[in-house]
Amino acid sequence: MRIGNIDLGARPLLLAPMEDVTDIGFRLLCRRLGAAMVYSEFVNCDALVRLVKQSMKKLEVCDEERPVAIQIYGKDPATMADAARIVVEQARPDVLDINFGCPVKKIATKGAGAGLLQDPPRLLAIARAVVDAVGDSVPVTAKTRLGWDHEHKIIVSLAEQLQDCGISALTIHGRTRSQLYTDTADWTLIGEVRRNPRMRIPIIGNGDIHSIGEAEAAFDRYGVDGVMIGRATFGQPWVFSRQELTTRQKVDILKEQVLTSVQRLGEYSGILHSRRHLAASPLFKGIPDFRQTRIAMLRADTVDSLFEIIEKTYAMIA
Ligand SMILES: Cc1cc2nc3c(=O)[nH]c(=O)nc-3n(C[C@H](O)[C@H](O)[C@H](O)COP(=O)(O)O)c2cc1C
């Protein structure tokens, strides 16, 4: 699959953009473990044009993680265009992605993210404005959902229109905005977009992929060009790896992840940031009589005490 000049190889697996999750450390780890491309969390365009420090910090990328996409969101075409120029100048990302899929109330009901699915002319105006703003410097891609709700699944025609705006690849999460994260992702319309003879740009499918096996099945069944994985990376960034890792290697990866967060955020905040991954990791599921140890693991507030518990757990599962 190619996005602009970037060759992502055959059947690429991509790390989904996730707020407060896909920071530089996590992106690097996922790249090393087999993700073909990684995405930043979404960054608000209004904050970018005001050069708000916290948002500018989200534009940090490093060469080892390339190809990397930076994702932006907002509702005003001119502000999105200005923000896009800032992103390109600051981060020189390999891809600039636009968020048309965020279902969160404070974003979608204010006309940004998936809210734009209720206003396709504005959504397309944003796509055009961003494509025009960055010119040939970087491919612009978009990520969206099937539509606003069950009665308005507009993705098949919207995909064509986005392509006509100059969008270079489209990621589709197989849910509507109304579904939020309920039900299971429906990939049939993603397949329909892919099979549309008018479509030339790569289509990346997203939603409820938990393993390489499920990703391969999605490639076979729906003909997508790429598969994007989000929540299944929590506590198992090796989900991208086509090689079988030992339990020891997996434990070491989780420890490395904790240390990277601690380096970036300080000891306590770094551990807090890692807890979501430790809590979700399949490594620590289904261990007999584990409840107390698990509670202690998720309460540990120093690296030494946390690692001691992780090693004790390793001894139980090795
Ligand atoms: C914690 C969290 C944060 C997310 N943040 C973003 C985001 O910043 N931008 C975006 O396009 N999608 C975001 N998403 C949606 C994911 O990219 C993805 O579309 C969704 O989780 C479905 O894929 P999955 O079933 O593989 O998790 C987020 C999802 C989660 C769980």
The ligand as a MOL file (V3000), in Angstrom:
LIG
                    3D

  0  0  0     0  0            999 V3000
M  V30 BEGIN CTAB
M  V30 COUNTS 31 33 0 0 0
M  V30 BEGIN ATOM
M  V30 1 C -8.4940 6.0710 24.3430 0
M  V30 2 C -8.8380 6.3120 22.8950 0
M  V30 3 C -8.4660 7.4990 22.2970 0
M  V30 4 C -8.7520 7.7300 20.9440 0
M  V30 5 N -8.3190 8.8960 20.3630 0
M  V30 6 C -8.4880 9.0560 19.0130 0
M  V30 7 C -7.9110 10.1710 18.3410 0
M  V30 8 O -7.2370 11.0190 18.9370 0
M  V30 9 N -8.1230 10.2670 16.9920 0
M  V30 10 C -8.8490 9.3240 16.2850 0
M  V30 11 O -9.0190 9.4340 15.0720 0
M  V30 12 N -9.3950 8.2640 16.9120 0
M  V30 13 C -9.2170 8.1080 18.2340 0
M  V30 14 N -9.7040 6.9830 18.8340 0
M  V30 15 C -10.3790 5.9540 18.0150 0
M  V30 16 C -9.3770 4.8970 17.5340 0
M  V30 17 O -8.3960 5.4870 16.6920 0
M  V30 18 C -10.0900 3.7750 16.7660 0
M  V30 19 O -10.7360 4.3170 15.6510 0
M  V30 20 C -11.1230 3.0430 17.6120 0
M  V30 21 O -10.6110 2.7490 18.9070 0
M  V30 22 C -11.5800 1.7410 16.9430 0
M  V30 23 O -10.4970 0.8800 16.7070 0
M  V30 24 P -10.1580 -0.3750 17.6900 0
M  V30 25 O -11.4060 -1.2200 17.7630 0
M  V30 26 O -9.0140 -1.0900 17.0360 0
M  V30 27 O -9.8240 0.2000 19.0300 0
M  V30 28 C -9.4540 6.7530 20.1800 0
M  V30 29 C -9.8530 5.5690 20.8110 0
M  V30 30 C -9.5340 5.3360 22.1410 0
M  V30 31 C -9.9520 4.0210 22.7680 0
M  V30 END ATOM
M  V30 BEGIN BOND
M  V30 1 1 1 2
M  V30 2 1 2 3
M  V30 3 2 2 30
M  V30 4 2 3 4
M  V30 5 1 4 5
M  V30 6 1 4 28
M  V30 7 2 5 6
M  V30 8 1 6 7
M  V30 9 1 6 13
M  V30 10 2 7 8
M  V30 11 1 7 9
M  V30 12 1 9 10
M  V30 13 2 10 11
M  V30 14 1 10 12
M  V30 15 2 12 13
M  V30 16 1 13 14
M  V30 17 1 14 15
M  V30 18 1 14 28
M  V30 19 1 15 16
M  V30 20 1 16 17
M  V30 21 1 16 18
M  V30 22 1 18 19
M  V30 23 1 18 20
M  V30 24 1 20 21
M  V30 25 1 20 22
M  V30 26 1 22 23
M  V30 27 1 23 24
M  V30 28 2 24 25
M  V30 29 1 24 26
M  V30 30 1 24 27
M  V30 31 2 28 29
M  V30 32 1 29 30
M  V30 33 1 30 31
M  V30 END BOND
M  V30 END CTAB
M  END
